[in-house]
């Protein structure tokens, strides 16, 4: 039977028993029943009889449009609420992250005070991270690079690196943490150094150094690290470490031409004159250099 025919007769309450069975078998039977149940919300013009199927569905369609229009007013607020949820979520992560990160650029040195008035001086291309909000309970600094610390007396003060850990109560010391290179110099007080299975106490005037896994100890006669005074000094280190430090201080790039960079070097260079610095690291090893530009320097053996 025609579906529209059955619906019209159903609305007029004129279905025969067989037609009623056919109507109930329609896929949209339940939907039509629900539509009729909402029909009482519409006003009739004196009669309750539905004039025609088309006019009835026109009213239903109008009702749905009115309902949709009523819902429109709060949609912008839903969007705003969603944005607020996202912003609050991101904001909470931001405010919960109380870590402070300070880093120096190539050929730059930075001096800063920590929350307890301890002073940190960062050498070129170095970074420290600390939690200022939790500082009273945990004086801890994460270091990547090189830094000189003047620590105020108080609770334990820890410097964490990927090579080792340095712990003090109040002293002056320098930590150099570079790839394949870890060195601690104690200038005042007492420093505790933990490096893998090694645990060593460093009194003032002593050093602890690890280069490519080789552990050595030594003495330091200066009162502070020389890089603070714009001089990089080295004692029995591979020449490639000197080259790396030179690149950090002058923002240059070296090209090595037939040179054994694993040779041991003792000496230093200034940070204030490129020419003077180059002479300081090349003359002791009978090396020469050429400068293609301010950024590119070639080192070669003068005897070849």
Protein Blocks (a to p, Z undefined) as FASTA:
>chain_A
ZZklmmmmmmnopacfklmmmmmmpmklmmmmmmmmmmmmpccehiabdfbfklmmmmmm
mmmmmmmmmmmmmmmmmmmmmmmmmmmmmmmmmmmmmcdcddddehiacddddfkopacd
ddehiaddddfklmmmoccdddedjddddddeddddddddfkbccddfbdcddddddehi
acdddfehjddddehjbccdddehiacddeehiacddddfbfbdfklnopacdehiafkl
mmmmmmmmnopadddehiafkbcceddddfkbmklmmmmmmmmnopacddfblmbccddd
fkZZ
